[in-house]
């Protein structure tokens, strides 16, 4: 066994467990905990910084799948491991988790995790597992009562033949490369406004990658693993003709369970949260004042809170027609949970010689946030209904089947807009009340918006944005039957629009917004006639200038020239006659 020191990074949401494990590992020689983080986003950020500074700072990653019990957390954990293996293929990963389900452990192996120990493993055995995994081997804790069944035992790598291990390593390496490329292609396909030809090419590449992944899993897997393989995935393998009849018979049933549908959508969103988050629109957003890492942390936190909220709604057995009744309550609850967890329930700052709790100071602003932001987030009930009850999405005057790629793409746009708008709602009361507090600036703001002047200019831009939105842009959008959405694109936060009927909102318009719509209608009514009138007047002016004035000027010019010519001729004749008389 190698004596190389182990430098591990621990990812776990439980602060007590993180502290306990760190203290327990301190006396162990040649083993150092170089960092502990709570969220997946923070882990990716730290790994990126380490890769730039000194890749040798970490040679083992120890993690838990979220809270270890939620299905959504487990799926997001698998997605995180795919990303880490794609970005850092040589970094070994040890899963230290409460999970014991065989299917999830097989899924963990398939995404490249190198070892597993359940929480509660005796410390000497846990250290042995860390050493094995850090040195390039595998270690899978085996407890026949806990993680195996009589029909499908989970073999440890020590029982595998050398050729089987080599074949498995080749398969996992190939799958990691395919997964990374597939994630990049899928992200490009989700960019709004993609040209048709480019979309067709990318769709073809995606189909080829899915086929390659399926073939790799079938060609480089042992017969025993084939029997054990029962891992749910979002993308189906290529369908052979002889299976088509059986599949057609199953199409009357839901293609995906609500949990799988949500996990696939949230995993895609987590992937896109790794894109740059700078605002590339001409519309200022409240979160623009934050550093990029804080933007990402806030958006990811809201996504987690949304997942927990959906789990609670399923447990409450809410009916689909009740979603519209509780929509406002759901958004308020999501906003309050995000503020509480993001700033810290008991975090304090000094304001006017008083120590105040940030959360308690910001939460009373709920009415203003609800009026300006939360009430205006579009298609919220449609998204919740799609994720919980698998209803079709009716967007852009088209009904998209639940499991279709188009439905997932549209749902992802609605989800991204929801996260961004709730994040704006979290930042708005901070800007209204605590914008110029130095501690807030140090902990959250970007360097470009840190001076008092820049902050005030930014707040003025936001005020102007709300005035334009309330009195001009929003009435115009209502009149044009569309919603504007903010989405996460590879270049940053962009905006797009989708069609949706808004007749009820149009009827309720009054005052300045109503005048704006009337002006738009008047403009639409008079514009064609005005264009025709201007075209006729322009033709008349051209006719007058060319046919009348132009010809008149031409005749005058010709007369002048002829007069000059005649005068010259007369003068010449006069001189000739004078010379003759002499």
N, C-alpha and C positions, 0 to 999 in steps of 0.2 A: 504494500500500500504506500502511496506517495505521502511524503511529509510536507507537501506544499500547504501553506496556510490557507484556511478557508475564510473568504471575505464574503459575507452574505448580506443580501438586502431582503428585508421582511415586509410583506404586504398583507395587512390584516386590518379589518374594521374594528376589532375589539381592542380598546386601549389597555384594558387590564391584561389580556393575553399577551399583547405586544410587550408590555413592561415585564410581565412574569418570565417570558421566554428569554428576554434580553438579560435579565438578572441571572437566570439559571445557566446561561451559556457563558457568562463572563469568566468563571474560573477555568473553563476548558482551554487547554493550550492549543495553539495553532488554529484558533477559531475566533473570529471577530465579527460582530454585528456592525457593519459599516453604515447602516441606515434602516430606519423603520418608517413606513408610510401607511396612510389609511386608505387612499383611493387609487383606483387604476390610473387616473389621469396624472396624479402626482408621481406614480411609479414610472410612467412613460417619460415624464419630464426629467426625473432624476437620471434615468438610464441614458437619455439623450445627452444630458450634461456630462455624465461620466464618460460616454463614448468620445466626446470631444476633448475632455481633459486627460483622462488616464483610464483606458478600458480595463486595466488590471485592478482597479479599485473594487470590483465585484466579480466573483467567479462562481456564485451560486445565488439563485433566486428562490426564496421560500415564500409560498403564498397560500391564501385561502380564497375560495370562490365567494367573494362578497361576504354575506353573513353565513354562508354555508348551508342555509336551509331553504331559502327562497329559490324557486325554479328560475326566476328571472336573473337572480344573482349568479346562479350556476352557469346559465347560458352566457351571461356577460363575462364571467370568468374564463370560460372556454374561448370566447372571442379575444380576450386580452392575451391569452397564451398563444393563440394563432399569430397575433400581431407581434408579440415579443419574439417568437421563433422566426418570423419573417424578417424582422429587423436585426436580431442578434442570434443567428442560428447556432452559435457555439456556446451560448450561455445556458448551462443546465438549470432545470426547474424541478423543485421538490414541492409536491402538493401536500400541505399539512392542513387537514380539513376534517370537519365533522362528517362529511359525506361517506357513505359506505355502499351505495347502490352500485352494482356491478356495471350497469349500463353507463353510468357517468364515469366510472373509472376507465372503462374501455374508451369512452370518448376522450378522456384526458390523455390516454396513451396515443390516440390517433392524432391529436393536435401537437404532439411532440413533448409532452411532460415526461421527465426522466425517472421520476420516483414518487412514491406516495407513502405517507404515514398518517394514521388517524390522530386527531388531537387526544391526548391522554397517553400516548406512547411513552414508556419509560425513557428517561433521559439518555442512558447509555445506548439504547437501541436507536433513538433519534439521532444521536451524534454519529453513530455508525452509518445510518442512512445518508446523512449529510456528506460524510466523507466519501461514500461510494458514489453518490451522484456528482459531487464536485470533481472527482477524479475521472469522470467520463463513463462510469458504469451506470447501471440501473438498480433501483431498490424499490420493490413493491411489497409493502407489509402484507402478510398473509395470515388471516384469521378466518378459518373455515366457517365459524358461526356468524361472523360479521359480514363478510363480503363475498362469500362463495355459496353456490348452490350445488346439490348433488349432480345436477345435469350439466352444469357449465362452470367448472372450476376456473379460477383465475390463476394461471401459472406464474410463478416468479421467474425472472430472467435467468436465475441460477440453474433452472431446470431445462433451459433451452439449449439446443445444439448450436455450435459456433456458426454453421451455415444459416440456421434459422435466425440467429441474432443479426448476422450480416444482411440477410434479406430484409429483415424488419427495419434495420437502420436505413437501408437504401430507400425503402418505401416511405418512411417518415420524412427523410430528407427531400425526396421528390414531391411529396404532398405539401410540405412547407413552402417549397418554391412555387408550386401551382397555386396554393392559397394566397400567397402574397401577390402574384400576378392577377389572380381572379379578383381580389379586393380592389386593386388599382383599376381594372377594367370596369368593374361594377360601379365604382365611384364616378368614373368618367361618363358612364351611361346615365347617371342621375343628374348631370349638369343640365339646367334648363336651357332651352333654345339651341340644342345641339343640331347641326345640319343632318338631314335625312341620310345622306350617303355615309357620313362618319358614324352615325348611330347604327346603320346596317353593318358596317365593318366591325364595330366594337361588339355588336350582338353576336356576330359570327365567331369572333375570338372567344367570347364567353362560352359559347356552346362547345367549342373545341377544348377549352380548358376543363369544362365539366366532364366531357367525355374522357379526357386524358386522366383526370382524377379517378373516375370510376374504373377505367382499365387498370390503373396502377394499383388500386385497392384489390382488384380481382387477380392480377397476375403475380403480385409479390406478397401474397398472404398465405399462410399455412391453412391446411384443412381444418385444424382445430380452431384457429381464429375465425375462419369463415362461419363455423357453427356458433361461435360466441358473438359475432358481430350483430348487434341490434341497436344501433345508434341512430337516433332521429336527426335528420339533416333537413335544411330548408330546400335544397336543390335535389331533384330527382335524377337518377341515372338515366341514360338513354333507354327508351322503351322499344323492345323488340316487337315485331308484328304479332307474334303469337300471344303476347300479353294484352293486346289492345282491347279485346272483347271483355276480359276480366276487369280492366281499368274502367271501361265505359259503364260497366254495371255498378262500379263504386262511385261514379261521378255524382250520383244523387246525394251522397253523404258529404260532409265537410272535408275539404282536401287537407286542411291543417287544423289542429286543435287551437283554441284561443291562445293557450300558453306558447305553443310553437310559433304561431303567427306573430305574437308580441315579441318573443325572443329574437326572431329573425329581423323584425323591424328595428328593435332597439340595438341589436348588434350592428346593423348598417349605420345607425345614427352614431354609435360610439366610434365607428371607423371614421365617419366624416368629421367628428369632433377633433380629430388629429390634424385636419387641414388648418391653414392659417385662418385666423378669426378677425382680421382687419376688415373694417367696413369699406366696401368698394362702391357703395351707392352714394347718391348725392343727398341722402336723408340722414341727419344725425340721429344716433341711437344713444340711449343712456349708458349702455355698457361700453361705449367707445372710450370712456374715461379710464377704464380698467386696463391693467396690464394683460397681455394675452394669456398668461398662465392663470390669472384670476378669472378671466372670462371663461376659459375652458373648465376650470374647477366649478364655477357657478352653474354652467350649463349641464355639466355631468351630474351635479348634485340634484338639479331639478329633474333630470331624467330618472335618477334613482327614486326620488320622492314620488314621481308619477307612477313608477312601477309598483311601489308600495301601495299607493292609492288604488290602483287597479286591482291589486290582490285583495284589498279590503272590500272593494265594491263586489267582487265575485263572492267573497265570503258572506256578504250581506244579502246575496241573491236579489239584487236590485233588478227591476224589469226595464226593458228598453224604453218604454214610454215615460219612465221616471227620470231619465237622464236630463231631459230639458228642464224639469222642475228643480233639479239640484245642481245645474250647471254653475251658477254663480257661487254656490257654497263650495263646490269642488275647486274652482279657481282660487277662491279666497283661502281655502285650506292649503292648497299647493303653494301659494305665495307665502303664507305664514310659516309653513314648514321650511321653505327655502331660506327665508330670512333668519329663522331661528338657528338652523344648522350652519349656514354660511358664516354668519358673524359670531356665532357662539352664544348659547343661551345666557351665560353669565359674564360675557365680555363687557369690560367697562372702559370708558374714556373720561378724561377730565374736560369739562366744559363749564366755563365761567366759574372756576374755583369749586366746581362740584363734580363728584364722580357719579356718572350716570351709566346705567346698563343700556348698551346700544339697542338691543332687541326691543326692550320695553319702550325705548324712546321712538323707535321707527314704526312699531305695529299700529299705533293709533292713526297712522296715515292711510289706513286701508280704504276709506271712502274715496279719497282723492285718487289713489291708484286704481281703484275699481272703475271710477268714472272715466279716467283718462286712458287706461290701458286694458284692464281685464275684461270690461264689458265689450270691448271692440275686437277681441281676439276671435277670428272667424273659424267656423267649421269644427268647433270643439266637440259638440255632441256627435257629429259624424265620425270623428276620430275615435272617441270612446266606444261608440256603437260598433265600429269596424273591429276594434281590438277585443271587445268583450263578447259580442254577439255575432261576429262574422257577417255583418251586413254589407251589401254592395256599396261602393262609393259612387255617388253621383256628382261628378265634377266636370266642368267644361261642357255641360249639356250631354254628358256621356255616362252611362252606367258601366262601371268596371267590376268584373267578377272578383270575388274575394282573393283568390289565390293567384290572380294574374299579375304579371310584372308591372303593368300599368297601375293597378290598384296599389301595389306596394310603393311605387314611385310617388304617386299622389299622396298617399298616407304619410310617407316620409317627409314630403314638403310641408304638410300640415303640422306634423310633429315638430319639425325644426322651427317653424314659425311660432308655435306654442312655447317652446323652450326660450327662444330669443325674446319674445314679448314678456313672459313671466320674469325673465332676467332683467329686462328694462324696468319692470315693476319693482323688483328688489332694489335697484339702484336709485330709482326716482326719489324716494323719501330721504335717502342719504344725501343726494344733491340738494334737496330743498332745505335740509336742516344742518347737515354736518359736512358740507362740501369743502370748507376751508380749514378743517381740523388737521393739524400736522400729522398726528398718528394715523389718521385715515389715509392721508396722502402717501405716507411711507409704506403702508401695508397693502394698498390696493391700486393706486393710480399709476398710469404710465408716465414716462418722463416728458412727453410732449404736452401734457395737460396738468402741470403741477404748480405753476405760478398763479397768484390770485387773479391776475388779469386774464390769463388763458381760461381759468375756470369760469370766470364771469362771462367771458365771450361764449364759452361752450353752453352755459346755462341760457344765455340770450338766444343762441341758435335753437335750443330745444323749445324755448317759449314761442319763437317764431314758427317752428315746425308744428306745434300744437294749434296755433292760430290758423295756419294754412290748412291743416288737416281738418279742423272742425268746420271751417267756413267755406273752403274751396275744394280741397282734394277729396275729402270724404263724400260730400254731396255729388261731386263729379263721378266718383266710383260707384255710388248708389245708382245714379242715373244711367251709368254704362253697364250696370249689372255685373260687377266684378269685385273681387277681393284682392288686395295687395298682400303678398306673402314675402317674408324674409327667409331665405334659405342659405344653407352652407354649401358653397361651391369650392372647387379646388383653389381658386384665387382669393377667397374670403367670403364674407357675408354679402350676398347679392339679393336682389329683389325681383320678383316675378308677379304675375297676376293670373287669376283663374276666374272663369265665368261662374256665376251663381245667381239665381233669381233673388232680387231684393225689392220686390214691389211693395211689400209691407212697410219697409223702411222709407221708401219713396213717398208713400202716402203721409207719413208722420213728419216729413220735413216742414219747417216753418222758418220765418224770418230770413236771415241772410242766406242760409243753405238753400231755401226754396227759391230765392231770387237767383242764386247761381244756376240752379237747374233750369229755371225759366229762361235765363240768358243763353244757356247752352241750347235749349230747344229753339229759341228765337234765332240763334246763330245757325243751327242746322236748317231751319226753315228758310231763312233769307239768303243763306250763303249761295245756293245754286242760282237763285234769281239775280243776286248781286253780281255773281260771276258772269252771268249772261249779259247783264246791263253793262258791266265794265268792258266785256269783250266787244259789245256793239259800239259803245262809246269809243273804245280804242280803235276799232275799225274805221269809224267816222273821222276820228282825228287823223288817222293815217291817210284816209282818202283826201281830206282837206289839205293836209301838208304836201302830199305828193301830186295829186291831180290838179288842185286849184292854185295853191300858193307856189308850189314847185314849178308848175307850168308858167304861171305869171312871171315869176322871177326869171325863168328861162327866156321868155319872150322879151322881157325888159333888157336882160343881158345881151340877147341877140341884137336888139335894136341899138343898144349902145355901141356894140362892136361894129354894126353896120354903119352907124353914124360916124364913128371914128374913121372907118374905111373911106366913106364918101368924102369926108373933110380932107383927108390926105389926097384923094384923087383930084378934088377941086383945086387944092393948093398947087399940085403938080402941074395941072393944066394952065393955071394962072401964070406960073413961072415960065412955062413954055411960050405962052403968048407974049409975055413981056420981053423975052429974049428975041422974039421974032421982030417986034417993032424997033428994037434997037438996031 
